[in-house]
Amino acid sequence: MQPTQTVTIKELRDNLAQLIEEVAIAGKQIEITKFGKKKAVLVPVAKGKRANKKYVDFSKLPAFGMWKDRKDIQDSAKWVSDLRRRESTRSYER
């Protein structure tokens, strides 16, 4: 990676598109300062690496399949449709 370039917030505001291209294409790191103090760093996105995402196997969770024995929810799409229809029907009786 190339040496870090330092820019002020005003320079960043005035040249944002160009600086982002330099970071994304040239792989530069840009340090952003405010009143001479470092506030942030622009760095390119790592390519080819998975962002620290973990795969979750939902079938292993304790709640998965907890309604599998209910007879009224065997067809989940029909059950949700019926539920929505009942909830959307207004009742004017008191």
N, C-alpha and C positions, 0 to 999 in steps of 0.2 A: 504494500500500500504506500501511496505517496505521502510526503510530509503534510502535516496539517496546515491548512490555510486559515488565517484569522480575519474575520470581517465583523464590522459593527452591526448593530440592529438596523441602523439607517441604511447601510450598504446592502444588507440582506433584503430589506423592504424594497429598495430600488432595483435590485437585480435578482429577485427570487427565482424566476424561471431559468435564467442562465446558470445560477449556482446549483440548482437542483439537477440540471443536465450534467454539470461537471461532476457532481457526486454520483449520479446514476450511471453515466457513460464512462467517465474517466476513473471512477473509483476513488475520487478525492475525499478527504475528511475536511469538513469546514467547521471551525470553532467560531461560535457566535459570542460576542462580548457586548456588555452594556456598561458604560462608564469605566471601561478598562478591566472589568471583571468577567470572567468566563461564566456564561449563562447556559449554553447548550452546545451540542455538537451534532452536525448533520453527517450521517454515515450511510454508505450504500446498503441496500438490502442484501442479505446473504443469499446467494443463488445456490440452488441444489440442496439446501439444508431444510429439513422439516423444522418449522418453528415449534418449539417445545410443546407440541401437542401430543397428548397421550390418547391412545385408542381405548375407548371404553366399551367393553362387551356387556351390553345391557342385559343379555340373557343370564348373566351371572349375578345381577343385582337382586336383592331379596324381594323387591316389589314386582319384578317381572313375572307376569303370568298369574298374578294374585286373583284375577277374576276368571280364570280359565274354566272353573267348575260352575259358573253361573249360567243358568239356562237362558236367561233373558238377554244375555250379551253375546250369544254365539256368533251372530252377524253384527259386528261392531258398527259398520257403516249404517245399517238399518236402525240400530239402537240409537246412534247419534242423531240420525235424521228424525226419528220419532221424538226424541227429547227436544230437539230444536223446534219442531212443529208445535209440541205442547207448550213450550215456553213462549213462543211467539204469538200464540192465540190469546187474545185478551179476554178476560172474564169480567163481565159487567155486573154479575150477580153479587149481591152483598149479603 
